[in-house]
Amino acid sequence: MQIQVLPLLISLIPSIFLTLIALYYFRLHIENESKRRTFYLHKENQKQALPLRLQAYERMVLFLERITPGQLLVRTAPLNDEKKEYESLLIATIEQEFEHNLTQQVYMTHECWNIIKASKNATIALIRKTTLDTSVATAHQMRETILQNVVNNGSPCDDALIAIKAEIGELF
């Protein structure tokens, strides 16, 4: 009895073809399931991270409100008439507030964090510029000059507050 190879191969072609199609669809199914699991994990992580991110934005808004020159000057009165000492007190207060909120940068974008830092630095620069002004002789005059500057030009923290509100708007 002789086995003919060609008819045997021809009869195997459909089964090989079906096996390849089954493997292809099985691979697609596995990839789809993997993507679905990844999506649900990401969704769950977002659900847990959103309250933390919102809390971070709230804390940074509070920080910016606390270092806004109008609020800062009302809250931090000069100890004497020495403007250099008052400058040091104001800057130390700003730096202390900032250091207290450093960890919040983890929950916000790099751009937003940089805008917040720029606002802090602009507020410090405004205080230092006023201290260097020769027409300002006392700490009380310094307060008046800074407040007048804020009334005329706006607070250095305004842009950061707008950036935070915009970033929160993107979350929803």
C-alpha positions in Angstrom: 0.0 0.0 0.0 1.4 3.2 -1.1 0.5 6.5 0.6 0.2 9.3 -1.7 1.7 12.4 -0.2 0.0 15.0 -2.4 -3.6 14.2 -1.6 -2.6 14.1 2.1 -1.1 17.6 1.9 -4.1 18.9 0.1 -6.3 17.6 2.7 -4.2 19.2 5.5 -4.2 22.7 3.9 -7.7 23.7 5.2 -6.9 22.5 8.7 -3.6 24.5 8.7 -5.4 27.5 7.4 -8.1 27.3 10.1 -5.4 26.8 12.8 -3.6 30.0 11.6 -6.9 32.0 11.6 -7.7 30.7 15.1 -4.3 31.7 16.4 -4.6 35.2 14.8 -8.0 35.8 16.4 -6.8 34.4 19.7 -3.9 36.8 19.7 -6.3 39.7 18.9 -8.5 38.7 21.7 -5.5 38.6 24.2 -4.4 42.0 23.1 -7.9 43.4 23.4 -8.3 42.0 26.9 -4.9 43.4 27.9 -5.9 46.9 26.6 -9.3 46.6 28.4 -7.6 45.7 31.7 -5.1 48.6 31.3 -8.0 51.0 30.6 -9.9 49.9 33.7 -6.8 50.1 35.9 -6.1 53.6 34.5 -9.7 54.6 35.1 -9.5 53.3 38.7 -6.2 55.2 39.3 -7.8 58.3 38.0 -10.7 57.9 40.3 -8.4 57.7 43.3 -6.0 60.4 42.1 -8.5 63.1 41.2 -9.4 64.0 44.8 -5.7 64.3 45.6 -5.1 66.5 42.6 -8.0 68.8 43.5 -6.7 69.1 47.0 -3.3 70.0 45.7 -4.8 72.7 43.5 -6.8 74.0 46.5 -3.7 74.2 48.6 -1.8 76.1 45.9 -4.7 78.5 45.5 -4.6 79.1 49.3 -0.8 79.6 49.1 -1.1 82.1 46.3 -3.9 84.0 48.2 -1.7 84.0 51.3 1.3 85.5 49.5 -0.7 88.0 47.5 0.8 91.3 48.6 -2.4 92.7 49.9 -3.1 89.7 52.1 0.5 89.2 53.1 1.0 92.8 54.3 -2.3 92.8 56.3 -1.3 89.5 58.0 2.4 90.4 58.5 2.7 93.7 60.2 6.2 95.3 60.6 7.9 94.9 64.0 9.5 98.3 63.8 10.2 101.0 61.2 13.2 99.3 59.7 12.3 98.4 56.1 15.2 95.9 55.6 13.9 93.9 58.6 10.4 94.0 57.2 11.6 92.8 53.8 13.3 89.9 55.5 10.2 89.1 57.5 8.0 89.2 54.4 10.3 87.0 52.3 10.8 84.5 55.1 7.0 84.2 55.4 6.6 83.6 51.6 9.4 81.0 51.6 8.0 79.2 54.6 4.6 79.1 53.0 6.2 77.8 49.8 8.2 75.1 51.5 5.1 73.9 53.3 3.5 73.2 49.9 6.4 71.9 47.9 5.0 68.4 47.7 1.9 69.6 45.8 3.9 69.8 42.6 3.6 66.1 42.2 -0.1 66.5 41.4 0.1 69.3 38.9 1.6 69.9 35.5 5.2 71.2 35.2 3.9 74.3 33.4 1.5 75.1 36.2 4.1 74.6 38.9 6.5 76.9 37.0 3.9 79.6 36.9 3.3 79.3 40.6 7.0 79.5 41.3 7.3 82.6 39.0 4.4 84.2 40.9 6.2 83.6 44.2 9.5 85.0 42.7 7.7 88.0 41.3 6.2 88.8 44.7 9.6 88.6 46.3 11.1 90.8 43.5 8.3 93.4 44.1 9.2 93.4 47.8 12.9 93.7 47.1 12.4 96.4 44.5 10.4 98.5 47.0 13.0 98.1 49.6 15.7 99.4 47.2 13.5 102.5 46.4 15.3 105.4 48.0 12.0 107.4 48.4 10.7 104.7 50.7 12.3 105.3 54.2 10.2 103.2 56.6 8.5 99.9 56.7 5.1 101.6 56.8 5.9 103.5 53.6 7.1 100.3 52.1 3.7 98.7 52.8 1.9 101.7 51.2 4.2 101.6 48.1 3.7 97.8 47.6 -0.1 98.1 48.0 -0.2 101.1 45.6 1.9 99.0 43.1 -0.5 96.1 43.4 -3.5 98.4 42.9 -2.0 99.9 39.8 -0.4 96.8 38.2 -2.3 93.9 39.7 -0.9 91.1 41.9 1.9 88.9 40.7 -0.2 85.9 41.8 -3.1 86.7 39.4 -1.6 84.8 36.4 -1.0 81.7 38.6 -4.5 81.7 39.8 -5.8 81.8 36.3 -3.5 79.0 35.3 -4.7 76.8 38.1 -8.3 77.4 37.3 -7.6 76.6 33.6 -5.9 73.4 34.6 -8.7 72.3 36.9 -11.1 73.1 34.0 -9.3 70.6 31.9 -9.9 67.9 34.4 -13.6 68.0 33.9 
